[in-house]
Amino acid sequence: MGRLGLVTFTLAIQVRIMVSYVTKLAVASAVVAAVAQAQAADNCGGVAERPPTAELQIISYNDVYEMKPYDDGNGILVGGPSHVVPLAKTLRKNYENNLVLFAGDTMSPSLWSAYFKGMHMIDAHNAIGVDYACLGNHEFDFGIDGFLNVSAKSTFPWLNANTYELSSKKLLRGTIPNAVKSFKSATMGEFKVGFFGVMYDMQDDSKGLYWTDPIVAAKEQVAYLRNTEKVDFVIALTHQG
């Protein structure tokens, strides 16, 4: 059981990119995991005083397919990697404990995607400085090889605990099930964050893939990260919506 009483998470900024929306799932999952862990600790004997806390600022975004900003209807251009890159740099500069997460869907759909097969967005994600990404349904629009090209060019890991290749019965190549990152806090010292990614069952074997139950996979990852890696809390990165 981790030692945290409560971890404060801040969604540093809501990033609207192209036709994208901001997912709060990663933040919400992290808060739930942290609070549940704290409550479990309290139930195991009680706490005389509030344990030390830590802060972790997060930018989380998803569904990005185009490079150009778009008009929000009021004549204002919003979104676009050119807007997000400086925001991510500001996050890194101003907050010691920070994360940039991408919650899936960057291969398509767009006119650019039809030509570049999703490769046009990876330079943008790399420039933004993504720490971890998970799979979305559009990551499979150009088949396994299309995703492998994108994964190979990514400077960040793609987290996936339940998407398997039919041919090998193994996890999709170019992905890893989980990751661990350490942070430091003036009030707590070092603390560890565990991450994992899950994808919903698309029920479509035409891509050469199949999916196991994401809930079961999530429980297995949480158990591994807490019991084996001894993380203080866990963030689930998903495209569940």
Secondary structure, DSSP 8 states (H G I E B T S, - for coil): ----SEEEEEE------TT-B---HHHHHHHHHHHHHHHHHHHTT--SS---EEEEEEEEEB----SS-EE-SSS-EE--HHHHHHHHHHHHHH-SSEEEEE-S--S-SSHHHHHHTTHHHHHHHHHHT-SEEE--GGGGTTHHHHHHHHHHH-SS-EE-SSEEETTTSSB-TT-BSEEEEEEEETTTEEEEEEEEEE------GGGSEEE--HHHHHHHHHHHHHHTS--SEEEEEE---
